[in-house]
Amino acid sequence: MGQIKFKWFYTELVEAFMRAVVRNRKKYLTTEWWEFTVNWIENLSEEDRDFIQFVFSEEYYYSSDGVACYSSDKKTYFSKREWLFSLEKKFAIDAGLIADQTNDDKAHK
């Protein structure tokens, strides 16, 4: 049986920021968001940066297509999708779009 995965509420916004920077569409972002996103991508590991630049390149309209076409001997489509979700969540936390919920935070609720 298939598995349905839903996007988080911040996914579209985060992907729009990354897509604009990777495709060099500066006019679509404010200066602050442009600079933040550029710096955030530049500070990723080389592997993460290459992945983001591939997934959001002009060659792919949807991030799911970029994820599916990203070549990796070690990763399945679902592990690459989880990798992207993890990076998007990190971006959202670093940008202050969502709170960083550690296990300690969850235990106190």
MIZA-565042 format. One record per residue (C-alpha): x, y, z. Coordinates in steps of 0.1 Angstrom, whole numbers, padded with zeros to 4 digits, always signed. Each point is the difference from the previous one (the first is absolute). Layout:
<rozas>
XYZ
...
</rozas>
This chain:
<rozas>
+0000+0000+0000
+0012+0035-0008
+0010+0026+0026
-0013+0035+0000
+0024+0028+0011
-0013+0035+0008
+0019+0032-0002
+0006+0021+0030
-0016+0035+0000
+0034+0017-0006
+0010-0023-0029
-0013+0022-0028
+0016+0032+0014
+0034-0017+0007
+0000-0016-0035
-0009+0034-0016
+0030+0016+0017
+0024-0027-0009
-0013-0002-0036
+0004+0038-0004
+0036-0001+0012
+0011-0031-0019
-0016+0014-0032
+0014+0035+0007
-0034+0017+0000
+0010+0028+0024
-0031+0021-0008
-0023-0025+0016
+0014+0004+0035
+0006+0030+0023
+0037+0008+0005
-0001-0014+0035
-0015-0034-0011
+0023-0002-0029
+0031+0006+0021
-0012-0024+0027
-0007-0028-0025
+0032+0005-0019
+0021-0001+0032
-0020-0030+0013
+0006-0020-0031
+0037+0010-0001
+0005-0012+0036
-0014-0035-0007
+0023-0030-0005
+0012-0005-0036
-0023-0030-0003
-0031+0018+0013
+0008+0031-0021
+0004-0021-0032
-0033-0018+0008
-0019+0033+0005
+0014+0015-0032
-0009-0031-0020
-0035-0004+0014
-0009+0037-0005
+0017+0005-0034
-0019+0013-0030
-0001-0035-0014
-0027-0011+0025
-0033+0017+0005
-0009-0019+0031
+0025-0008+0028
-0013-0036-0001
+0013-0003-0035
+0034+0013+0010
+0000-0024+0029
-0009-0030-0022
+0027+0009-0026
+0028+0006+0026
+0025-0027-0005
+0011-0018+0031
+0011-0036+0003
-0007-0001+0037
-0034+0017+0002
-0035-0010-0009
-0025+0025-0012
-0016+0001+0035
+0033+0005+0017
+0008+0029-0024
-0035+0014+0007
+0007-0002+0038
+0034+0017-0006
-0018+0029-0017
-0026+0002+0027
+0027+0001+0026
+0018+0028-0018
-0032+0020-0004
-0008-0004+0037
+0035+0012+0009
-0005+0030-0023
-0033+0008+0016
+0015-0002+0035
+0030+0020-0009
-0022+0027-0017
-0022+0002+0031
-0031-0013-0020
-0005-0027+0026
+0013-0008+0035
+0026-0025+0006
-0018-0027+0019
+0024-0023+0018
-0010-0030+0019
+0002+0020+0032
-0025+0025-0013
-0024-0027-0010
+0003-0017+0035
-0012+0032+0017
-0032+0004-0019
</rozas>
